[in-house]
């Protein structure tokens, strides 16, 4: 194939043990922890909804390093949302929840960074959230851990601190829609493909960060994701 311009570099994440995981699409589940849903003004087990980030929103943070995120333009209210990220290795459509683990290649720790003021304004006007969720560096992610090494993740602490003070704390067992259910519902609307990432939702305690802050997020068994805002 002969391109008329140079194609952009393939977005990819380092893999624990070697190699890289190519990123295709980034799906995010909204309000998937009850306490977070409540702090955003909602309650109960509402049907899940999804939004997307572009693949090149990924900010790669190698193991043991501190990533650096530029404070984004047009916002005065940048929020952190710590999440388990599921990496899809085998695609498909209409995947049954019972079969979902077969499609998971691995897991990572991720941050869904949000221009909350822009998102809130879009909500008021009934417009898409893209400007609030899909900007550059809005998806800092650590290395992908193969499921063959971690086993299937169904429980484990999910935490985030800013400048050493804990802000978010939850457990994967608290997900309103668990990972397998999420894959089942998601695959009814889109054909999942190898390289897709799924941000599975964030616990309560989301809040603002400013230039100079350092975020440390973790999912039990997957290590720590450390990102400084400049």
Legacy VTK file of the C-alpha trace (Angstrom):
# vtk DataFile Version 3.0
C-alpha trace
ASCII
DATASET POLYDATA
POINTS 230 float
0.000 0.000 0.000
1.281 3.437 -0.927
0.102 6.228 1.381
-0.022 9.797 0.053
1.075 11.090 3.485
3.095 9.451 6.243
0.647 7.555 8.493
0.669 8.396 12.210
2.595 6.106 14.522
0.629 3.152 15.869
-0.394 3.801 19.476
0.934 0.974 21.652
1.504 0.054 25.290
4.460 -1.811 26.772
3.736 -5.339 27.978
5.098 -6.780 31.201
7.541 -9.467 30.070
8.291 -7.805 26.749
6.672 -6.650 23.558
4.004 -4.047 22.845
0.216 -4.113 22.787
-1.200 -2.167 19.792
-4.136 0.096 20.653
-7.168 0.018 18.351
-10.086 1.738 20.101
-10.620 2.982 23.652
-14.063 2.356 25.135
-15.020 3.806 28.524
-17.897 2.775 30.791
-19.661 5.660 32.504
-20.764 5.618 36.166
-19.980 1.953 36.892
-19.498 2.265 40.669
-22.607 3.046 42.747
-20.917 5.644 44.986
-19.435 7.449 41.980
-22.827 7.381 40.247
-24.297 8.969 43.377
-21.671 11.699 43.555
-22.499 12.511 39.923
-26.217 12.733 40.768
-27.405 9.213 39.845
-28.308 6.059 41.766
-28.961 2.357 41.202
-28.107 -0.138 38.468
-28.915 1.973 35.443
-28.135 0.424 32.049
-24.451 1.033 31.244
-23.456 3.649 28.711
-20.213 4.152 26.834
-18.050 6.863 25.357
-14.830 6.619 23.362
-11.397 8.187 23.359
-9.125 8.188 20.309
-6.293 5.666 20.389
-3.696 8.434 20.379
-5.140 9.860 23.614
-2.923 7.261 25.306
-0.107 8.624 27.440
2.311 5.721 27.913
3.826 5.408 31.385
6.474 2.655 31.568
6.747 0.573 34.736
8.548 2.355 37.556
8.540 5.728 35.802
6.592 8.940 36.343
4.621 10.056 33.337
4.219 13.753 32.587
0.880 15.130 31.464
0.484 18.652 30.139
-2.403 20.551 31.707
-4.883 20.654 28.801
-6.157 23.778 27.116
-9.619 25.315 27.563
-10.264 23.927 31.047
-10.004 25.141 34.609
-11.310 21.918 36.144
-9.236 18.853 35.194
-10.424 15.724 37.029
-8.769 12.367 37.726
-10.623 9.038 37.386
-8.619 5.902 38.217
-9.722 2.696 36.453
-8.913 -0.894 35.610
-8.267 -1.150 31.874
-9.094 -4.396 30.048
-7.064 -5.194 26.922
-8.929 -7.237 24.294
-6.925 -9.898 22.478
-9.648 -11.656 20.496
-12.436 -9.696 18.839
-16.054 -10.558 18.301
-19.663 -9.438 18.360
-22.551 -10.512 20.605
-20.109 -12.079 23.050
-21.828 -13.886 25.916
-20.699 -12.891 29.396
-19.666 -16.478 30.088
-17.347 -16.374 27.070
-15.918 -12.902 27.741
-12.756 -14.079 29.576
-11.618 -15.832 26.384
-11.443 -12.425 24.683
-9.338 -10.715 27.380
-5.604 -10.552 26.719
-4.574 -8.596 29.777
-5.081 -5.723 32.194
-3.550 -2.339 32.992
-3.984 0.645 35.297
-5.385 3.725 33.586
-6.559 7.268 34.235
-9.595 8.714 32.478
-8.657 12.396 32.659
-11.630 14.694 32.185
-12.093 18.374 31.402
-15.050 18.412 33.797
-16.179 21.972 33.109
-16.334 21.305 29.380
-18.087 17.977 29.940
-20.672 19.587 32.228
-21.366 22.331 29.714
-21.827 19.738 26.964
-24.291 17.870 29.189
-26.327 21.017 29.777
-26.571 21.627 26.051
-27.286 17.995 25.179
-24.105 17.749 23.149
-21.475 14.972 22.895
-18.770 14.808 25.578
-15.855 14.462 23.148
-14.251 17.766 24.119
-14.364 16.797 27.786
-13.082 13.237 27.429
-11.163 12.720 24.180
-8.320 15.216 24.253
-4.580 14.537 23.916
-2.983 12.661 26.850
-6.411 12.067 28.400
-5.681 8.348 28.859
-2.465 7.784 30.854
-1.903 4.009 31.066
0.720 1.766 32.591
2.064 -1.502 31.157
-0.299 -4.294 30.130
-0.124 -7.372 32.344
-0.972 -10.596 30.457
-4.008 -12.434 31.833
-1.930 -15.580 31.597
0.119 -14.141 34.480
-2.571 -12.388 36.527
-5.503 -14.725 36.117
-9.001 -13.291 35.693
-9.454 -10.142 37.796
-12.781 -9.981 39.617
-11.784 -8.275 42.869
-8.979 -6.112 44.223
-8.467 -2.588 45.525
-8.589 0.376 43.131
-7.030 3.511 44.623
-5.723 6.947 43.741
-3.811 9.551 45.745
-2.784 13.082 44.849
0.413 14.418 46.427
0.305 11.530 48.900
-3.306 12.066 50.034
-5.784 9.353 49.129
-8.821 10.515 47.159
-10.302 7.421 45.540
-10.752 3.932 46.939
-12.909 1.094 45.684
-12.802 -2.569 44.748
-13.335 -4.364 41.453
-16.011 -6.436 43.190
-18.022 -3.194 43.558
-18.474 -2.720 39.810
-22.178 -2.314 38.993
-21.619 -4.104 35.675
-18.723 -6.532 36.031
-16.111 -6.974 33.332
-17.786 -9.941 31.658
-21.189 -8.231 31.607
-19.588 -5.074 30.235
-17.988 -6.988 27.365
-21.299 -8.695 26.585
-23.211 -5.395 26.440
-20.451 -3.518 24.616
-20.104 -6.207 21.941
-23.784 -5.895 21.066
-23.218 -2.302 19.958
-19.722 -2.563 18.442
-17.658 -5.366 16.991
-14.759 -5.657 19.411
-11.340 -6.012 17.809
-7.889 -7.112 18.948
-6.179 -4.076 20.482
-9.334 -2.558 21.956
-9.070 -1.160 25.480
-11.975 -0.920 27.919
-11.864 1.529 30.821
-14.188 -0.204 33.280
-15.305 2.690 35.507
-14.019 4.714 38.443
-14.771 4.639 42.188
-16.071 7.650 44.105
-13.757 10.506 45.017
-13.010 12.043 41.624
-11.625 15.555 41.880
-9.515 18.280 40.363
-5.754 18.413 39.867
-3.575 21.361 38.933
-0.104 21.859 37.512
2.481 20.499 39.941
0.247 17.730 41.326
1.398 14.107 41.253
-1.194 11.343 40.940
-0.509 7.765 42.040
-3.122 5.235 41.009
-3.130 1.501 41.554
-5.140 -1.626 40.909
-4.278 -4.506 43.206
-1.890 -6.885 41.466
-1.036 -4.483 38.632
1.319 -2.062 40.323
1.204 1.734 40.439
0.616 4.344 37.755
2.358 7.639 38.598
1.630 10.787 36.607
2.734 14.375 37.208
0.735 17.314 35.831
2.743 20.216 34.419
LINES 1 231
230 0 1 2 3 4 5 6 7 8 9 10 11 12 13 14 15 16 17 18 19 20 21 22 23 24 25 26 27 28 29 30 31 32 33 34 35 36 37 38 39 40 41 42 43 44 45 46 47 48 49 50 51 52 53 54 55 56 57 58 59 60 61 62 63 64 65 66 67 68 69 70 71 72 73 74 75 76 77 78 79 80 81 82 83 84 85 86 87 88 89 90 91 92 93 94 95 96 97 98 99 100 101 102 103 104 105 106 107 108 109 110 111 112 113 114 115 116 117 118 119 120 121 122 123 124 125 126 127 128 129 130 131 132 133 134 135 136 137 138 139 140 141 142 143 144 145 146 147 148 149 150 151 152 153 154 155 156 157 158 159 160 161 162 163 164 165 166 167 168 169 170 171 172 173 174 175 176 177 178 179 180 181 182 183 184 185 186 187 188 189 190 191 192 193 194 195 196 197 198 199 200 201 202 203 204 205 206 207 208 209 210 211 212 213 214 215 216 217 218 219 220 221 222 223 224 225 226 227 228 229
